[in-house]
Amino acid sequence: MKALVCNQYGPPENLVVNDIPSPTPSVGDVIIDVIGAAVNFPDLLVIENKYQIQPPLPFSPGSEVVGIISAIAEGVEHLKVGDRVIGLCLTGGFREQISISALACIKIPDDISFRNAATLGLAYGTTIYALKDRANIQPQDTLLVTGASGGVGLAAVQIGKAMGATVIAAASSNEKLNICKQHGATHLLKYAKQLDDKESQRNFSKQIKSFGTGGVDVVYDPLGGNYAEPAIRTMNWNGRYLVVGFATGQIPSIPMNLPLLKGCSLSGVFWGEFVKRHPELNQANFEYLFELIRNKALTPHIASVYPLEQTPQALYQLQSRTSSGKILIAVDSNRI
Ligand SMILES: NC(=O)c1ccc[n+]([C@@H]2O[C@H](COP(=O)([O-])OP(=O)(O)OC[C@H]3O[C@@H](n4cnc5c(N)ncnc54)[C@H](OP(=O)(O)O)[C@@H]3O)[C@@H](O)[C@H]2O)c1
């Protein structure tokens, strides 16, 4: 079978498509014939050996797939051959077949397309967990999303809006902000692409105050870096700051008197660990996401679809900050 292979850590252009043996399932596993996969920021970290969990070389990157189960091993009760599933795998997704634990699969309802389901895993799974389970977001809340047109960011704009919150989207260009507006943002905040721009940092809080929302109740932050502190300074009493990621590459240091004075909490979001500890709650979250798609309260935004051979270009598009929403890999291009 064809697989994208990382033989040495480094940039996307080091990755090659090779023929490798098909997998055989271990106890509790299923084989998925992969139809499509989504590209995610952690894929870039894994191939560059910068992620917290590291597979041994050589390996295939790709942290989530959609496809059809073609074989099941002993010990699998709730899935059968022919089921359409999302597979959450961390690595190994950019290939024609994958063997993963049945517990890491979510059944796709018949009325949800592979294309929509392919966008959901990391971005929407993380975001529903963050907004619902970590922040307990309420319809009267104002939600600030940084990096708002990215994969998890746009998911937060859409889910926040669907849950009734007023959404402030913050991103680095008018084009990206327009996409956020189309997906439910009420207020738009442009920041400098150079995130160490001092003037832009000062303007960040000023712009939020100018929206007249009276501050922010929930911050959803996949960026880290220099806008974290100005964001906290705009928070209301009982606010919840969601630490989602560090796409800027910088982990911010926050003066600890700020949460005290603001009466707000800092809440970590580690979705992969949540899925391991509470698969049944994650399953319920996906039922909710499927329902949002069904009711047209949520339409995933797909920036581009690349064939498997062009996965390095897809990863490069993500790395160069030129995409919005999700980028997909069509492993079986007739079915996605
Ligand atoms: N906590 C969890 O469980 C979890 C789960 C999934 C992902 N994450 C994390 O969330 C973050 C975003 O992931 P994603 O898949 O949404 O990525 P993405 O689609 O690439 O979006 C990231 C956004 O960050 C902004 N950005 C600012 N500086 C950047 C830089 N130096 N390089 C790239 N982007 C930069 C870009 O928007 P602007 O140009 O508008 O600034 C971009 O749209 C990552 O750190 C990822 O590891 C965490």
The ligand as an ORCA input file, in Angstrom:
! r2SCAN-3c Opt
* xyz 0 1
  N      -4.918     21.359     23.156
  C      -5.217     20.444     22.278
  O      -5.682     19.357     22.625
  C      -4.974     20.768     20.815
  C      -5.603     20.044     19.800
  C      -5.383     20.427     18.476
  C      -4.508     21.484     18.185
  N      -3.887     22.129     19.196
  C      -2.954     23.243     18.958
  O      -3.665     24.365     18.465
  C      -2.786     25.148     17.661
  C      -3.444     25.457     16.328
  O      -3.632     24.255     15.580
  P      -4.401     24.281     14.171
  O      -4.421     22.878     13.666
  O      -5.647     25.045     14.282
  O      -3.342     25.125     13.286
  P      -3.620     26.090     12.032
  O      -4.788     25.643     11.261
  O      -2.303     26.223     11.352
  O      -3.988     27.490     12.717
  C      -3.067     28.184     13.507
  C      -3.314     29.678     13.372
  O      -2.339     30.291     14.198
  C      -1.919     31.525     13.635
  N      -0.457     31.630     13.756
  C       0.177     32.603     14.426
  N       1.482     32.416     14.390
  C       1.720     31.318     13.686
  C       2.888     30.644     13.301
  N       4.106     31.075     13.653
  N       2.759     29.514     12.551
  C       1.534     29.071     12.211
  N       0.367     29.693     12.566
  C       0.469     30.799     13.292
  C      -2.398     31.557     12.184
  O      -3.384     32.587     12.113
  P      -3.012     34.121     11.901
  O      -2.139     34.218     10.669
  O      -4.337     34.745     11.731
  O      -2.275     34.556     13.158
  C      -3.097     30.204     11.968
  O      -4.333     30.361     11.304
  C      -1.473     24.375     17.548
  O      -0.547     24.879     18.480
  C      -1.867     22.968     17.910
  O      -0.801     22.211     18.428
  C      -4.103     21.801     20.508
*
